[in-house]
Amino acid sequence: MTQRLPNTVPTGYLCNDTVEPESNRGAHSAVIPKIEKKIETKMGADALLEMVLDRNNLNQAYKRVKQNGGGAGIDGMTVDQMLPYLRAHGSSLLEELASGKYRPQPVKRVEIPKPDGGKRLLGVPTVIDRMVQQAIVQVLQPIFEPTFSDSSFGFRPKRSAQQAIKRAKEYYERGYSDVLDIDLARYFDTVNHNLLIRMVREHVKDERIINLIRKFLRSGVLAGGLVSPTEEGTPQGGNLSPLLSNIYLTSFDRLLESRNHRFVRYADDCNIYVKSRRAAARVMAGCVKFLEGKLKLKVNREKSRVGSPLKLKFLGFSLYKRQENRNKTTS
């Protein structure tokens, strides 16, 4: 299957695909056909591709992408054009995925203004690539969920930013009056591919899935009319990126847990709660050493801060004391 590039690229870019539970009301079935060519069926964790290519799983992925909407990728195909395309080319799509011949398209690079005046870089995949990524997420999410930390709240089923803030409030009320706000510079664009694949392999034994994930990681980026290779990073905007980002930072979560730290993480936003500024300085040094040394990330020292949860914002929220009871806090 070849996805032809149009002469002009649409300007829409919104891509809100996540793994948060959503209703599929209003999205029609893609009617993905069964693969005519028989696929060798294996058992256990090395048979994940068959689960990804299951008709019901692919139809569910289609519905999720259709409902979430978002802009077209570099081929110009919109979510409304998916259904007729899949009805015409669904069989060849399945064959390419099953045989390992599928080649994801480069993502479309767009810049979103940030409140602080900077710009957030997004990589918008084609809608077909988004559907395939979502099908992979639906199979891998249940495998990795039990491995994630209870202090991780971002892009996980039945978890939310509100729950993260509630946990932060509980720590403050228990006497953890200082917080380390660790800022990772361009996190989604700096994830090390080799380290990430090694982490995925700890729980995924189907090398066909590994190879498919690697293709998405290396699919390239279209910006300014030129396609550049992607040697690192998981472009923010794709369906796989949130899951992969949680997998990558789980080792950091385990480090914090092994040192009995109280923390709350939402994707790449992490706050660690301590009882003194002296402890905060010590913990900050250890975190920077691990993140930059072991995970090959970059900590933004200018934006990483130590302060009071009453003054520093986390996920857009900050705590404050009620006037009628100075011992209580709310958010």
C-alpha positions in Angstrom: 0.0 0.0 0.0 1.4 3.4 -1.0 0.1 6.6 0.5 0.6 9.4 -2.1 1.6 12.8 -1.0 -0.7 15.7 -2.1 0.6 18.8 -3.7 -0.6 20.9 -0.7 -0.7 20.0 2.9 -3.8 20.9 4.9 -3.2 23.4 7.8 -5.1 21.5 10.4 -2.9 19.9 13.1 -4.9 19.2 16.2 -4.1 15.7 17.5 -5.7 14.8 20.8 -5.3 11.0 20.6 -4.7 9.5 24.1 -5.3 6.2 25.9 -7.9 7.7 28.2 -11.1 5.7 28.1 -13.7 7.3 25.7 -17.0 6.3 24.2 -17.0 5.3 20.6 -20.5 6.7 20.0 -20.8 8.2 16.5 -18.0 6.3 14.9 -18.9 3.7 12.3 -17.0 0.4 12.0 -14.2 0.4 9.5 -15.1 -3.1 8.5 -11.5 -4.3 8.4 -11.5 -7.6 6.5 -9.9 -10.7 7.8 -6.5 -11.6 6.3 -6.9 -14.1 3.5 -3.4 -15.3 3.8 -3.1 -17.6 6.8 -0.7 -16.2 9.5 1.2 -18.7 11.7 -0.4 -18.5 15.1 1.9 -18.5 18.1 1.2 -18.6 21.8 2.0 -16.1 24.6 3.8 -12.9 24.5 5.4 -13.6 21.1 2.0 -13.7 19.4 1.2 -10.0 19.9 1.1 -9.1 16.2 -1.9 -11.4 15.7 -3.7 -9.5 18.6 -2.8 -6.2 17.0 -4.2 -7.3 13.7 -7.4 -8.8 15.1 -10.3 -7.4 13.3 -12.1 -6.2 16.5 -8.9 -4.6 17.7 -8.4 -2.7 14.5 -12.0 -1.6 14.3 -11.8 -0.3 17.9 -8.6 1.6 16.9 -10.4 3.1 13.9 -13.3 4.3 16.1 -10.9 5.9 18.6 -9.0 7.8 16.0 -12.2 8.8 14.2 -13.7 10.1 17.4 -10.6 12.0 18.5 -10.4 13.8 15.2 -7.3 15.9 14.6 -5.6 17.2 11.6 -4.3 15.3 8.5 -0.8 14.1 8.3 1.5 14.6 5.3 -0.7 12.6 2.9 -3.6 15.0 3.5 -6.1 12.2 4.4 -8.6 13.4 7.0 -10.4 11.2 9.6 -13.6 11.4 7.5 -11.7 9.9 4.5 -10.5 6.9 6.5 -13.6 4.7 6.1 -13.7 4.7 2.3 -10.0 4.3 2.2 -10.0 1.2 4.5 -12.9 -0.3 2.6 -10.9 -0.1 -0.6 -7.4 -0.9 0.8 -8.0 -2.7 4.1 -6.8 -6.1 2.8 -3.5 -4.7 1.4 -3.0 -2.8 4.7 -3.3 -6.0 6.7 -1.0 -7.9 4.3 1.7 -5.2 4.7 1.4 -5.3 8.5 1.5 -9.1 8.7 4.4 -9.4 6.3 6.5 -6.7 7.9 6.4 -4.6 4.8 4.4 -1.7 6.3 6.3 1.6 6.2 4.9 4.5 8.3 4.9 7.9 6.7 7.0 10.7 8.2 5.1 12.8 10.8 4.2 16.4 10.0 6.0 18.9 12.2 3.9 21.7 13.7 4.6 24.3 16.3 2.1 25.1 19.1 2.6 28.3 21.1 3.1 27.7 24.8 1.9 30.0 27.6 5.5 30.9 28.5 6.2 32.3 25.0 8.0 29.2 23.8 6.8 26.6 21.3 5.8 23.0 21.7 6.8 20.8 18.8 4.2 18.2 17.7 4.6 15.5 15.1 1.3 14.6 13.5 1.2 11.1 11.9 -1.1 10.2 9.0 -4.6 9.0 10.1 -3.8 5.5 9.0 -0.5 5.5 11.0 -2.5 6.8 14.0 -4.9 3.9 13.6 -2.1 1.4 13.5 -0.4 3.0 16.5 -3.7 2.9 18.5 -4.1 -0.8 17.6 -0.6 -1.4 19.1 -1.4 0.7 22.2 -4.6 -1.3 22.9 -2.6 -4.5 23.0 0.5 -3.2 24.9 -1.2 -1.0 27.5 -2.6 -3.9 29.5 0.8 -5.5 29.5 2.7 -2.5 30.8 0.0 -1.1 33.2 1.0 -3.5 36.0 4.6 -2.4 35.7 3.9 1.3 36.1 4.2 3.2 39.4 1.2 4.1 41.5 2.7 7.7 41.5 2.4 8.0 37.7 -0.9 9.6 36.5 -0.4 10.8 32.9 -2.0 9.1 29.9 -3.2 6.0 31.8 -6.7 4.5 31.9 -8.8 5.7 34.9 -6.1 8.2 35.9 -6.2 12.0 35.6 -4.5 15.3 36.4 -7.1 15.8 39.2 -5.9 12.7 40.9 -2.3 13.8 40.6 -3.2 17.1 42.3 -5.1 15.3 45.0 -2.0 13.1 45.7 0.2 16.2 45.9 -2.2 17.8 48.4 -2.0 14.7 50.6 1.8 14.9 50.7 1.7 18.6 51.7 -0.8 17.9 54.5 1.5 15.1 55.8 4.3 17.6 56.3 6.2 17.5 53.0 6.4 21.3 52.7 8.9 21.6 49.9 8.7 20.4 46.4 11.2 19.8 43.6 9.7 20.7 40.2 11.9 18.9 37.6 11.6 20.2 34.1 12.9 17.9 31.3 14.0 19.9 28.2 12.3 18.7 25.0 11.6 15.3 26.6 9.5 13.7 23.8 12.2 14.7 21.3 15.2 13.4 23.2 14.2 9.8 24.2 17.0 7.4 23.4 15.7 4.8 20.9 18.0 2.0 21.9 17.2 2.4 25.6 13.5 2.6 24.9 13.5 -0.6 22.7 15.5 -2.4 25.4 12.8 -1.4 28.0 10.0 -2.5 25.7 11.7 -5.9 25.1 11.6 -6.6 28.8 7.9 -7.4 28.4 7.3 -7.8 24.7 8.8 -10.9 23.1 7.3 -10.6 19.7 10.1 -9.1 17.5 7.6 -8.2 14.8 6.0 -5.7 17.2 9.4 -4.4 18.2 10.3 -3.9 14.6 7.0 -2.1 13.9 7.6 0.2 16.9 11.1 0.9 15.7 9.8 1.9 12.3 7.4 4.4 13.9 10.3 5.9 15.9 12.4 6.2 12.8 9.8 7.3 10.3 11.2 10.8 10.0 9.7 14.3 10.3 8.5 16.6 7.5 9.2 20.3 8.2 9.7 23.1 5.7 9.2 20.7 2.8 12.1 18.5 3.8 12.0 15.1 5.5 14.6 14.6 8.2 15.4 11.3 9.9 14.6 10.8 13.5 17.5 9.3 15.4 15.9 9.9 18.8 12.6 10.9 20.4 9.0 9.9 20.3 7.3 12.8 18.5 4.5 14.2 20.7 1.2 13.9 18.8 1.2 10.2 18.0 -0.9 7.6 19.7 2.1 5.6 20.8 4.1 8.4 22.3 2.3 8.6 25.7 2.7 4.9 26.4 6.3 4.9 25.3 7.1 7.9 27.4 5.7 6.2 30.5 7.7 3.0 29.7 10.8 5.1 29.4 10.4 7.0 32.7 9.3 4.0 34.8 12.9 3.3 35.7 13.1 6.8 37.1 9.9 6.1 39.1 11.5 3.0 40.5 14.6 4.9 41.5 12.5 7.4 43.5 10.5 4.5 45.1 13.6 2.7 46.1 14.8 5.8 47.9 11.3 6.1 49.6 10.6 9.5 48.0 7.1 10.9 47.8 6.5 12.1 44.2 3.8 12.6 41.6 4.5 12.3 37.9 2.3 13.2 35.0 4.1 12.2 31.7 7.3 14.3 31.8 6.1 16.6 34.6 7.4 15.3 37.9 7.2 16.8 41.4 9.0 15.3 44.4 7.9 16.3 47.9 10.4 16.6 50.8 10.5 18.2 54.3 13.4 20.6 54.0 15.3 22.7 51.4 18.5 20.8 52.4 16.9 17.5 51.5 15.6 19.1 48.3 19.0 20.0 47.1 20.4 16.6 47.8 17.5 14.9 46.0 17.7 17.2 43.0 21.4 16.4 42.5 20.6 12.6 42.5 17.7 13.0 40.1 19.7 15.1 37.6 22.6 12.5 37.7 20.2 9.6 37.0 18.1 11.4 34.3 21.1 12.7 32.4 23.5 9.8 33.0 21.3 6.7 32.9 18.4 7.9 30.7 20.4 10.3 28.5 17.8 13.1 29.0 18.4 16.8 29.6 17.2 18.5 32.7 16.4 22.2 32.2 18.2 23.7 35.2 16.7 27.1 34.6 13.1 25.9 34.9 13.7 23.2 37.5 13.0 24.7 40.8 12.6 24.0 44.6 9.9 25.8 46.5 6.6 25.6 48.3 3.6 23.8 46.8 1.7 26.9 47.8 3.6 29.0 45.3 4.7 26.6 42.5 2.2 25.4 40.1 1.8 21.8 39.0 -0.2 20.9 35.9 -1.7 24.4 36.1 -2.7 24.1 39.8 -1.3 25.3 43.0 -2.3 24.6 46.6 -3.5 27.3 49.1 -4.5 27.5 52.7 -8.0 28.2 53.7 -8.3 31.3 55.9 -10.7 29.6 58.4 -8.3 26.8 59.0 -4.6 27.3 58.4 -3.9 23.6 58.6 -6.0 22.6 55.7 -5.2 23.0 52.0 -7.1 22.8 48.8 -6.3 23.0 45.1 
